[in-house]
Amino acid sequence: MPKKLPLIALFGLPNSGKSTLLNRLTSTKKAIVAREAHTTRDLNFAEVNWEGMEMQLVDTGGLVPDADAKIEKEIQVKSWAALSKADFLIWVIDRKQNPETITDSILSRVWKLGKPYMLVINKVDDPNKENSIDQYARLGGFEFINTSAANGYGLNELLDAMVTKCEELGFTKNTNNDYESTKRQKRTRSKSGKVVRSQEGGYAVVRETDESGKPALFESYSTRTAINEIDTVVVDVYGVLVNSQGELIAGSAEVLQSIVDSGKKLYYISNTQADSIDSVEVLDAVTELFSGGITSSQCGYSKPDEKIYELLKEKYDLDFAKALYVDDLPENIDVGTKLGMWTVLHNSDFGLSYLPDRIEAMEYGFEERIPQVPKIILLGKPNVGKSSLFNALSTQDLQIVTDIAGTTLSINDYLLERDVLYTNPKTGETQHRHKNYILLDTTGIRKPGQRTFGAETFATNRTVEAAYEADVICLIVDGSQPLTHQDQVVAGIARQSRNGLVVIVNKADLLDDEDKTAFMRSFTHKFTFLKVDTFVWVSAKEKIGLDKIWKSIDLSLHNRQRLITRAEVRRLFNYLMKQKPPKKLRTKKRPIIYDLVYTDTKPPTFELLVKDKTTLHWSYLRFLENKIKDQFHFQATGIKLKVVEVNRKNVL
């Protein structure tokens, strides 16, 4: 479990620079910044690491003594609730504001919280304009710092003071750059930092021949080079090589032999009473393939103790960065990942036939060493229930919910940890494990002419950008209202992103079976372009259907990163070229298609290798895309089909 991070809340009057300070401290653009008051309505969470101290910040809405409007009242409720949960507070004050104008009602309420707080005087763009602590003596506080969130002045001093306070409260620095720290850093890493597989080299194409020696279909070979090196494979024995009946799993010997033939070394690591696997008769067929290994009886330690892994590393001088570890227990896999190995959680019901393809996927960048936490975004027009559903899924009352269109004016995310039941295949014991998601609530997307200039326009642009970066889009429509053109506009964004897609019909508690049938008829008619295959009826207010949402999200995430073997793709391609080849266009030459290649995941990406792009009609590409999706059961996710021209000089 990740260690608890100190929670630090930024608070102050409207337009004091809290959101700008959050963005500057965390090196992100999470919070919407505008001159309009009350731009920040919901809580914005972000993380910062300073000199090894990991801290979580929360940006709150501007405090006002007497809120009248409905949304302003909700802002005050959420802000004060966040302040009460924080470990300590940062009071952000505009340099130009007279401290005497800060009302006693706000000051007394801050004191009643009983939380330590520091005073940060913001918008100090010139050191010569620093305000004196004497002016703010009546406000109290354990620290006083002049800063400028806009240009970064004084932020190092502020961060140092934050770290000092965290240590005083008992929080410790992370000195080992452990696995959980790496996960958080990957989750907040900028888009430009993503690893992209090299596209250089392209393809070489040869012509196959049939049994009579006549030319048949083409066959392509990628000339791209691997971007990751795996030279060692470490496997568990019982559950991976040996089944519950004590038998060597069929096909294991052949798979291990192919791994050794590819130039990689094999090692084992096992909790067993044997000093080595040489004495296990059932493993006679594979023992000679291993370059070594270690057992719990031999070293005195058992998995998941890190020491048994470290002893294996020292004994054979292994580089864990180039090692793949295969085990059937998640707790063992977690340790392998923490120690820097590539890992595969093995399903004990199947053999190892998948392993060569998984190794190739890792070497060519299809898979990441440490998977990023998936992002789930709620998308829809205003007032369809996004914030209500966000609160229901997160089981936290985080978002402001009103019947006023445009209540949410930012992208708000929450790191959600769900409990799932896991059954240990060796002991049969049921355990609670955790799955992490980043859940994002967004502003309702309205027509450009209906948007207010400033915060709403910025928030809408950020929403569209976030939709393209998400893993799964939950498209939310209101089942109690007729579908509109604006619903279609939002659906178009989801379609263009090619990301995972789950359509959620909210307010289902207001509909009977006849209403649902009529709604589905209307949806099918108006959203033919969307090709929906995952449809969920829910009620965010009554918390109905939430389990179905999570099942659909998990299905989408699984399909987005599913690997399709070369043989499966080639089988489909051969069938299509023989039974459904493209037709010749009237003014073009006959289309020549060399191959279909599966090139990437998240989203599943295929490349169609052709001689000339202009000879293919767009309808044939749509036909291919539909066939691919149906054949490989890519439910709840979009796919990409790229057309790549192969130079004739590369055709052999």
CORZI-V242362 format. One record per residue. N is the residue number from 1. SS is DSSP state (H for helix, E for strand, L for the rest). D_FIRST is the distance of its C-alpha to the first C-alpha in Angstrom with 2 decimals. Layout:
BEGIN
n->N ss->SS d_first->D_FIRST
n->N ss->SS d_first->D_FIRST
END
This chain:
BEGIN
n->1 ss->L d_first->0.00
n->2 ss->L d_first->3.80
n->3 ss->L d_first->6.39
n->4 ss->L d_first->9.01
n->5 ss->L d_first->11.93
n->6 ss->E d_first->15.47
n->7 ss->E d_first->17.30
n->8 ss->E d_first->20.91
n->9 ss->E d_first->23.54
n->10 ss->E d_first->26.74
n->11 ss->E d_first->29.71
n->12 ss->L d_first->33.48
n->13 ss->L d_first->36.60
n->14 ss->L d_first->37.03
n->15 ss->L d_first->37.68
n->16 ss->L d_first->36.54
n->17 ss->L d_first->34.37
n->18 ss->H d_first->30.83
n->19 ss->H d_first->29.92
n->20 ss->H d_first->31.61
n->21 ss->H d_first->29.71
n->22 ss->H d_first->26.31
n->23 ss->H d_first->27.43
n->24 ss->H d_first->28.76
n->25 ss->H d_first->25.78
n->26 ss->H d_first->23.30
n->27 ss->L d_first->25.95
n->28 ss->L d_first->25.76
n->29 ss->L d_first->28.20
n->30 ss->L d_first->25.91
n->31 ss->L d_first->28.16
n->32 ss->L d_first->31.73
n->33 ss->L d_first->34.25
n->34 ss->L d_first->37.80
n->35 ss->L d_first->40.65
n->36 ss->L d_first->40.61
n->37 ss->L d_first->39.32
n->38 ss->L d_first->36.31
n->39 ss->L d_first->35.03
n->40 ss->L d_first->31.47
n->41 ss->L d_first->31.10
n->42 ss->L d_first->27.52
n->43 ss->L d_first->24.47
n->44 ss->E d_first->23.34
n->45 ss->E d_first->19.81
n->46 ss->E d_first->19.23
n->47 ss->E d_first->17.37
n->48 ss->E d_first->19.16
n->49 ss->E d_first->18.56
n->50 ss->E d_first->21.43
n->51 ss->L d_first->22.01
n->52 ss->L d_first->18.36
n->53 ss->E d_first->17.38
n->54 ss->E d_first->15.18
n->55 ss->E d_first->16.47
n->56 ss->E d_first->16.51
n->57 ss->E d_first->20.11
n->58 ss->E d_first->21.72
n->59 ss->E d_first->25.38
n->60 ss->L d_first->27.43
n->61 ss->L d_first->30.90
n->62 ss->L d_first->33.97
n->63 ss->L d_first->34.97
n->64 ss->L d_first->38.51
n->65 ss->L d_first->40.27
n->66 ss->L d_first->42.05
n->67 ss->L d_first->40.52
n->68 ss->L d_first->42.94
n->69 ss->L d_first->41.80
n->70 ss->H d_first->39.34
n->71 ss->H d_first->36.79
n->72 ss->H d_first->37.13
n->73 ss->H d_first->36.47
n->74 ss->H d_first->33.25
n->75 ss->H d_first->32.20
n->76 ss->H d_first->32.79
n->77 ss->H d_first->30.79
n->78 ss->H d_first->27.67
n->79 ss->H d_first->28.14
n->80 ss->H d_first->28.64
n->81 ss->H d_first->25.68
n->82 ss->H d_first->23.41
n->83 ss->H d_first->25.11
n->84 ss->H d_first->24.50
n->85 ss->H d_first->20.68
n->86 ss->L d_first->20.57
n->87 ss->L d_first->20.12
n->88 ss->E d_first->23.36
n->89 ss->E d_first->25.86
n->90 ss->E d_first->28.01
n->91 ss->E d_first->31.45
n->92 ss->E d_first->33.00
n->93 ss->E d_first->36.80
n->94 ss->E d_first->39.41
n->95 ss->L d_first->41.77
n->96 ss->L d_first->44.79
n->97 ss->L d_first->43.92
n->98 ss->L d_first->45.89
n->99 ss->H d_first->43.49
n->100 ss->H d_first->46.18
n->101 ss->H d_first->45.61
n->102 ss->L d_first->42.10
n->103 ss->L d_first->42.80
n->104 ss->H d_first->42.41
n->105 ss->H d_first->40.62
n->106 ss->H d_first->37.64
n->107 ss->H d_first->37.74
n->108 ss->H d_first->37.87
n->109 ss->H d_first->35.02
n->110 ss->H d_first->32.81
n->111 ss->H d_first->33.88
n->112 ss->H d_first->33.15
n->113 ss->H d_first->29.46
n->114 ss->L d_first->29.19
n->115 ss->L d_first->26.77
n->116 ss->L d_first->27.59
n->117 ss->E d_first->28.85
n->118 ss->E d_first->30.56
n->119 ss->E d_first->33.54
n->120 ss->E d_first->33.54
n->121 ss->E d_first->37.01
n->122 ss->E d_first->36.66
n->123 ss->L d_first->39.27
n->124 ss->L d_first->40.77
n->125 ss->L d_first->42.10
n->126 ss->L d_first->44.43
n->127 ss->H d_first->43.79
n->128 ss->H d_first->47.27
n->129 ss->H d_first->46.17
n->130 ss->L d_first->43.43
n->131 ss->L d_first->43.63
n->132 ss->L d_first->44.16
n->133 ss->H d_first->41.85
n->134 ss->H d_first->44.99
n->135 ss->H d_first->45.06
n->136 ss->H d_first->41.67
n->137 ss->H d_first->42.05
n->138 ss->H d_first->42.20
n->139 ss->H d_first->38.75
n->140 ss->L d_first->37.00
n->141 ss->L d_first->33.62
n->142 ss->L d_first->32.18
n->143 ss->L d_first->32.74
n->144 ss->E d_first->35.24
n->145 ss->E d_first->34.95
n->146 ss->E d_first->37.22
n->147 ss->L d_first->35.61
n->148 ss->E d_first->36.46
n->149 ss->L d_first->33.65
n->150 ss->L d_first->36.18
n->151 ss->L d_first->37.07
n->152 ss->L d_first->34.21
n->153 ss->E d_first->36.33
n->154 ss->L d_first->34.53
n->155 ss->H d_first->30.95
n->156 ss->H d_first->30.19
n->157 ss->H d_first->31.38
n->158 ss->H d_first->29.28
n->159 ss->H d_first->26.04
n->160 ss->H d_first->26.99
n->161 ss->H d_first->27.53
n->162 ss->H d_first->24.18
n->163 ss->H d_first->22.40
n->164 ss->H d_first->24.69
n->165 ss->H d_first->23.93
n->166 ss->H d_first->20.15
n->167 ss->H d_first->20.75
n->168 ss->H d_first->23.17
n->169 ss->L d_first->20.62
n->170 ss->L d_first->18.30
n->171 ss->L d_first->15.88
n->172 ss->L d_first->15.74
n->173 ss->L d_first->16.40
n->174 ss->L d_first->14.46
n->175 ss->L d_first->17.08
n->176 ss->L d_first->15.69
n->177 ss->L d_first->15.01
n->178 ss->L d_first->11.82
n->179 ss->H d_first->10.48
n->180 ss->H d_first->8.25
n->181 ss->H d_first->11.45
n->182 ss->H d_first->13.58
n->183 ss->H d_first->12.13
n->184 ss->H d_first->12.86
n->185 ss->H d_first->16.17
n->186 ss->H d_first->17.15
n->187 ss->H d_first->16.56
n->188 ss->L d_first->18.88
n->189 ss->L d_first->21.27
n->190 ss->L d_first->24.85
n->191 ss->H d_first->26.60
n->192 ss->H d_first->28.99
n->193 ss->H d_first->26.29
n->194 ss->L d_first->25.74
n->195 ss->L d_first->26.99
n->196 ss->L d_first->30.14
n->197 ss->L d_first->31.95
n->198 ss->L d_first->35.45
n->199 ss->L d_first->38.24
n->200 ss->L d_first->40.95
n->201 ss->L d_first->43.11
n->202 ss->L d_first->43.32
n->203 ss->E d_first->44.89
n->204 ss->E d_first->47.83
n->205 ss->E d_first->49.65
n->206 ss->E d_first->51.98
n->207 ss->E d_first->54.23
n->208 ss->E d_first->53.86
n->209 ss->E d_first->57.00
n->210 ss->L d_first->57.76
n->211 ss->L d_first->59.51
n->212 ss->L d_first->62.90
n->213 ss->L d_first->61.84
n->214 ss->L d_first->61.88
n->215 ss->E d_first->59.24
n->216 ss->E d_first->56.34
n->217 ss->E d_first->52.97
n->218 ss->E d_first->51.35
n->219 ss->E d_first->48.24
n->220 ss->E d_first->45.99
n->221 ss->E d_first->44.10
n->222 ss->E d_first->41.51
n->223 ss->L d_first->42.38
n->224 ss->L d_first->39.02
n->225 ss->L d_first->37.18
n->226 ss->L d_first->33.59
n->227 ss->L d_first->31.19
n->228 ss->L d_first->28.65
n->229 ss->L d_first->29.72
n->230 ss->L d_first->28.37
n->231 ss->L d_first->30.53
n->232 ss->E d_first->28.48
n->233 ss->E d_first->27.04
n->234 ss->E d_first->24.99
n->235 ss->E d_first->24.88
n->236 ss->L d_first->23.76
n->237 ss->L d_first->26.86
n->238 ss->E d_first->26.42
n->239 ss->L d_first->25.17
n->240 ss->L d_first->26.01
n->241 ss->L d_first->29.52
n->242 ss->E d_first->30.45
n->243 ss->L d_first->30.15
n->244 ss->L d_first->29.84
n->245 ss->L d_first->33.65
n->246 ss->L d_first->33.56
n->247 ss->L d_first->35.24
n->248 ss->E d_first->34.66
n->249 ss->L d_first->33.44
n->250 ss->L d_first->36.37
n->251 ss->L d_first->36.45
n->252 ss->H d_first->33.86
n->253 ss->H d_first->36.62
n->254 ss->H d_first->37.98
n->255 ss->H d_first->34.67
n->256 ss->H d_first->33.94
n->257 ss->H d_first->37.53
n->258 ss->H d_first->37.21
n->259 ss->H d_first->34.16
n->260 ss->H d_first->36.20
n->261 ss->H d_first->39.24
n->262 ss->L d_first->37.33
n->263 ss->L d_first->37.01
n->264 ss->L d_first->33.43
n->265 ss->E d_first->32.64
n->266 ss->E d_first->30.90
n->267 ss->E d_first->28.82
n->268 ss->E d_first->27.15
n->269 ss->E d_first->24.30
n->270 ss->E d_first->24.46
n->271 ss->L d_first->23.70
n->272 ss->L d_first->27.39
n->273 ss->L d_first->30.15
n->274 ss->L d_first->32.31
n->275 ss->L d_first->32.70
n->276 ss->L d_first->32.91
n->277 ss->H d_first->33.23
n->278 ss->H d_first->36.93
n->279 ss->H d_first->37.61
n->280 ss->L d_first->36.03
n->281 ss->H d_first->39.09
n->282 ss->H d_first->37.42
n->283 ss->H d_first->36.05
n->284 ss->L d_first->39.53
n->285 ss->L d_first->39.79
n->286 ss->L d_first->36.83
n->287 ss->H d_first->36.61
n->288 ss->H d_first->38.99
n->289 ss->H d_first->36.79
n->290 ss->E d_first->34.01
n->291 ss->E d_first->34.35
n->292 ss->E d_first->32.31
n->293 ss->E d_first->29.12
n->294 ss->E d_first->27.47
n->295 ss->E d_first->26.85
n->296 ss->H d_first->25.04
n->297 ss->H d_first->28.51
n->298 ss->H d_first->29.71
n->299 ss->H d_first->27.11
n->300 ss->L d_first->25.77
n->301 ss->L d_first->22.07
n->302 ss->L d_first->20.29
n->303 ss->L d_first->17.59
n->304 ss->L d_first->14.63
n->305 ss->L d_first->15.60
n->306 ss->H d_first->15.78
n->307 ss->H d_first->19.28
n->308 ss->H d_first->20.94
n->309 ss->H d_first->20.06
n->310 ss->H d_first->21.28
n->311 ss->H d_first->24.45
n->312 ss->H d_first->25.18
n->313 ss->H d_first->24.91
n->314 ss->H d_first->27.23
n->315 ss->H d_first->29.65
n->316 ss->H d_first->30.46
n->317 ss->L d_first->29.72
n->318 ss->L d_first->27.39
n->319 ss->L d_first->26.14
n->320 ss->H d_first->22.64
n->321 ss->H d_first->23.08
n->322 ss->H d_first->25.89
n->323 ss->E d_first->24.39
n->324 ss->E d_first->23.22
n->325 ss->E d_first->21.18
n->326 ss->E d_first->21.74
n->327 ss->E d_first->20.03
n->328 ss->L d_first->19.86
n->329 ss->L d_first->16.49
n->330 ss->H d_first->13.25
n->331 ss->H d_first->11.36
n->332 ss->H d_first->14.22
n->333 ss->H d_first->14.22
n->334 ss->H d_first->10.68
n->335 ss->H d_first->12.14
n->336 ss->H d_first->15.34
n->337 ss->H d_first->14.03
n->338 ss->H d_first->12.28
n->339 ss->L d_first->15.72
n->340 ss->L d_first->17.56
n->341 ss->L d_first->19.14
n->342 ss->E d_first->20.05
n->343 ss->E d_first->18.62
n->344 ss->E d_first->20.02
n->345 ss->E d_first->18.62
n->346 ss->L d_first->21.95
n->347 ss->L d_first->23.41
n->348 ss->L d_first->25.27
n->349 ss->L d_first->28.00
n->350 ss->L d_first->29.29
n->351 ss->L d_first->30.74
n->352 ss->L d_first->29.94
n->353 ss->L d_first->32.51
n->354 ss->L d_first->29.98
n->355 ss->H d_first->28.72
n->356 ss->H d_first->31.56
n->357 ss->H d_first->31.05
n->358 ss->H d_first->27.30
n->359 ss->H d_first->28.16
n->360 ss->H d_first->30.82
n->361 ss->H d_first->28.54
n->362 ss->H d_first->26.12
n->363 ss->H d_first->29.11
n->364 ss->L d_first->30.75
n->365 ss->L d_first->27.83
n->366 ss->L d_first->27.21
n->367 ss->L d_first->23.54
n->368 ss->L d_first->20.96
n->369 ss->L d_first->19.05
n->370 ss->L d_first->15.77
n->371 ss->L d_first->16.40
n->372 ss->L d_first->16.35
n->373 ss->L d_first->14.71
n->374 ss->E d_first->17.81
n->375 ss->E d_first->19.95
n->376 ss->E d_first->21.68
n->377 ss->E d_first->24.73
n->378 ss->E d_first->27.02
n->379 ss->E d_first->30.60
n->380 ss->L d_first->33.93
n->381 ss->L d_first->36.97
n->382 ss->L d_first->37.03
n->383 ss->L d_first->36.75
n->384 ss->L d_first->35.36
n->385 ss->L d_first->32.33
n->386 ss->H d_first->29.57
n->387 ss->H d_first->28.18
n->388 ss->H d_first->28.53
n->389 ss->H d_first->26.64
n->390 ss->H d_first->23.91
n->391 ss->H d_first->23.52
n->392 ss->H d_first->23.68
n->393 ss->H d_first->21.06
n->394 ss->H d_first->18.57
n->395 ss->L d_first->19.57
n->396 ss->L d_first->20.17
n->397 ss->L d_first->23.65
n->398 ss->L d_first->23.13
n->399 ss->L d_first->26.24
n->400 ss->L d_first->29.86
n->401 ss->L d_first->31.81
n->402 ss->L d_first->35.63
n->403 ss->L d_first->38.53
n->404 ss->L d_first->39.53
n->405 ss->L d_first->39.25
n->406 ss->L d_first->37.25
n->407 ss->L d_first->35.05
n->408 ss->L d_first->31.99
n->409 ss->L d_first->32.95
n->410 ss->L d_first->29.86
n->411 ss->L d_first->26.93
n->412 ss->E d_first->23.94
n->413 ss->E d_first->20.45
n->414 ss->E d_first->17.25
n->415 ss->E d_first->13.71
n->416 ss->E d_first->13.32
n->417 ss->E d_first->10.49
n->418 ss->E d_first->12.56
n->419 ss->E d_first->12.29
n->420 ss->E d_first->14.30
n->421 ss->E d_first->15.92
n->422 ss->E d_first->15.92
n->423 ss->E d_first->18.70
n->424 ss->L d_first->18.56
n->425 ss->L d_first->21.88
n->426 ss->L d_first->22.74
n->427 ss->L d_first->22.20
n->428 ss->L d_first->22.50
n->429 ss->L d_first->19.69
n->430 ss->E d_first->17.93
n->431 ss->E d_first->14.16
n->432 ss->E d_first->11.98
n->433 ss->E d_first->9.78
n->434 ss->E d_first->8.79
n->435 ss->E d_first->11.13
n->436 ss->E d_first->11.25
n->437 ss->E d_first->14.72
n->438 ss->E d_first->16.65
n->439 ss->E d_first->19.36
n->440 ss->E d_first->22.56
n->441 ss->E d_first->25.50
n->442 ss->L d_first->28.78
n->443 ss->L d_first->32.28
n->444 ss->L d_first->34.90
n->445 ss->L d_first->37.07
n->446 ss->L d_first->40.70
n->447 ss->L d_first->43.88
n->448 ss->H d_first->44.64
n->449 ss->H d_first->47.65
n->450 ss->H d_first->45.68
n->451 ss->L d_first->42.99
n->452 ss->L d_first->43.44
n->453 ss->L d_first->43.72
n->454 ss->L d_first->40.96
n->455 ss->H d_first->37.52
n->456 ss->H d_first->37.79
n->457 ss->H d_first->39.15
n->458 ss->H d_first->36.40
n->459 ss->H d_first->33.73
n->460 ss->H d_first->35.40
n->461 ss->H d_first->35.51
n->462 ss->H d_first->31.83
n->463 ss->H d_first->31.13
n->464 ss->H d_first->33.16
n->465 ss->H d_first->31.47
n->466 ss->H d_first->27.96
n->467 ss->H d_first->29.25
n->468 ss->H d_first->30.16
n->469 ss->H d_first->26.77
n->470 ss->L d_first->24.75
n->471 ss->L d_first->23.69
n->472 ss->E d_first->24.92
n->473 ss->E d_first->27.53
n->474 ss->E d_first->27.95
n->475 ss->E d_first->31.65
n->476 ss->E d_first->32.49
n->477 ss->E d_first->36.09
n->478 ss->E d_first->37.75
n->479 ss->L d_first->39.32
n->480 ss->L d_first->41.65
n->481 ss->L d_first->43.37
n->482 ss->L d_first->45.42
n->483 ss->L d_first->43.77
n->484 ss->L d_first->44.94
n->485 ss->H d_first->45.46
n->486 ss->H d_first->42.51
n->487 ss->H d_first->40.22
n->488 ss->H d_first->41.72
n->489 ss->H d_first->41.11
n->490 ss->H d_first->37.37
n->491 ss->H d_first->37.34
n->492 ss->H d_first->39.11
n->493 ss->H d_first->36.31
n->494 ss->H d_first->33.84
n->495 ss->H d_first->36.32
n->496 ss->H d_first->36.90
n->497 ss->H d_first->33.24
n->498 ss->L d_first->33.05
n->499 ss->L d_first->29.40
n->500 ss->E d_first->27.93
n->501 ss->E d_first->29.85
n->502 ss->E d_first->29.48
n->503 ss->E d_first->32.37
n->504 ss->E d_first->31.59
n->505 ss->E d_first->34.61
n->506 ss->E d_first->33.79
n->507 ss->L d_first->35.89
n->508 ss->H d_first->36.66
n->509 ss->H d_first->37.37
n->510 ss->H d_first->40.57
n->511 ss->L d_first->41.89
n->512 ss->L d_first->43.77
n->513 ss->H d_first->44.20
n->514 ss->H d_first->47.27
n->515 ss->H d_first->45.53
n->516 ss->H d_first->42.66
n->517 ss->H d_first->45.24
n->518 ss->H d_first->47.10
n->519 ss->H d_first->43.96
n->520 ss->H d_first->42.98
n->521 ss->H d_first->46.54
n->522 ss->H d_first->46.42
n->523 ss->H d_first->43.02
n->524 ss->H d_first->44.24
n->525 ss->H d_first->47.37
n->526 ss->H d_first->45.82
n->527 ss->L d_first->42.73
n->528 ss->H d_first->44.25
n->529 ss->H d_first->42.94
n->530 ss->H d_first->39.29
n->531 ss->L d_first->39.34
n->532 ss->L d_first->36.80
n->533 ss->L d_first->35.46
n->534 ss->L d_first->32.46
n->535 ss->E d_first->33.58
n->536 ss->E d_first->31.78
n->537 ss->E d_first->33.50
n->538 ss->L d_first->31.41
n->539 ss->E d_first->31.95
n->540 ss->L d_first->29.41
n->541 ss->L d_first->31.35
n->542 ss->L d_first->31.35
n->543 ss->L d_first->27.89
n->544 ss->E d_first->29.66
n->545 ss->L d_first->28.50
n->546 ss->H d_first->24.89
n->547 ss->H d_first->23.70
n->548 ss->H d_first->26.38
n->549 ss->H d_first->25.11
n->550 ss->H d_first->21.63
n->551 ss->H d_first->23.41
n->552 ss->H d_first->25.69
n->553 ss->H d_first->23.03
n->554 ss->H d_first->21.21
n->555 ss->H d_first->24.71
n->556 ss->H d_first->25.52
n->557 ss->H d_first->22.45
n->558 ss->H d_first->23.29
n->559 ss->H d_first->26.92
n->560 ss->H d_first->26.40
n->561 ss->L d_first->24.90
n->562 ss->L d_first->26.96
n->563 ss->L d_first->29.10
n->564 ss->L d_first->32.82
n->565 ss->L d_first->34.80
n->566 ss->H d_first->37.98
n->567 ss->H d_first->40.04
n->568 ss->H d_first->38.93
n->569 ss->H d_first->39.73
n->570 ss->H d_first->43.00
n->571 ss->H d_first->44.01
n->572 ss->H d_first->43.72
n->573 ss->H d_first->45.51
n->574 ss->H d_first->48.36
n->575 ss->H d_first->48.88
n->576 ss->H d_first->49.00
n->577 ss->H d_first->51.37
n->578 ss->H d_first->53.73
n->579 ss->H d_first->53.57
n->580 ss->L d_first->52.60
n->581 ss->L d_first->53.56
n->582 ss->L d_first->53.99
n->583 ss->L d_first->57.46
n->584 ss->L d_first->59.68
n->585 ss->L d_first->60.09
n->586 ss->L d_first->63.71
n->587 ss->L d_first->63.91
n->588 ss->L d_first->61.44
n->589 ss->L d_first->61.40
n->590 ss->L d_first->59.76
n->591 ss->L d_first->55.94
n->592 ss->L d_first->54.53
n->593 ss->E d_first->50.89
n->594 ss->E d_first->49.60
n->595 ss->E d_first->46.12
n->596 ss->E d_first->42.90
n->597 ss->E d_first->39.73
n->598 ss->E d_first->36.04
n->599 ss->E d_first->34.63
n->600 ss->E d_first->31.21
n->601 ss->L d_first->28.34
n->602 ss->L d_first->26.73
n->603 ss->L d_first->29.41
n->604 ss->E d_first->31.31
n->605 ss->E d_first->34.20
n->606 ss->E d_first->37.53
n->607 ss->E d_first->40.46
n->608 ss->E d_first->44.00
n->609 ss->E d_first->46.28
n->610 ss->E d_first->49.79
n->611 ss->L d_first->53.02
n->612 ss->L d_first->53.74
n->613 ss->H d_first->51.48
n->614 ss->H d_first->54.50
n->615 ss->H d_first->55.72
n->616 ss->L d_first->52.82
n->617 ss->L d_first->53.03
n->618 ss->H d_first->49.96
n->619 ss->H d_first->50.33
n->620 ss->H d_first->49.80
n->621 ss->H d_first->46.50
n->622 ss->H d_first->45.38
n->623 ss->H d_first->46.58
n->624 ss->H d_first->44.57
n->625 ss->H d_first->41.40
n->626 ss->H d_first->41.85
n->627 ss->H d_first->42.65
n->628 ss->H d_first->39.59
n->629 ss->H d_first->37.31
n->630 ss->H d_first->39.05
n->631 ss->H d_first->39.28
n->632 ss->L d_first->35.62
n->633 ss->L d_first->34.33
n->634 ss->L d_first->32.49
n->635 ss->L d_first->31.86
n->636 ss->L d_first->30.20
n->637 ss->E d_first->30.32
n->638 ss->L d_first->33.06
n->639 ss->E d_first->34.35
n->640 ss->E d_first->36.30
n->641 ss->E d_first->39.63
n->642 ss->E d_first->41.09
n->643 ss->E d_first->44.71
n->644 ss->E d_first->45.27
n->645 ss->E d_first->48.78
n->646 ss->L d_first->49.37
n->647 ss->L d_first->52.18
n->648 ss->H d_first->55.11
n->649 ss->H d_first->55.25
n->650 ss->H d_first->51.96
n->651 ss->E d_first->53.45
n->652 ss->L d_first->54.68
END
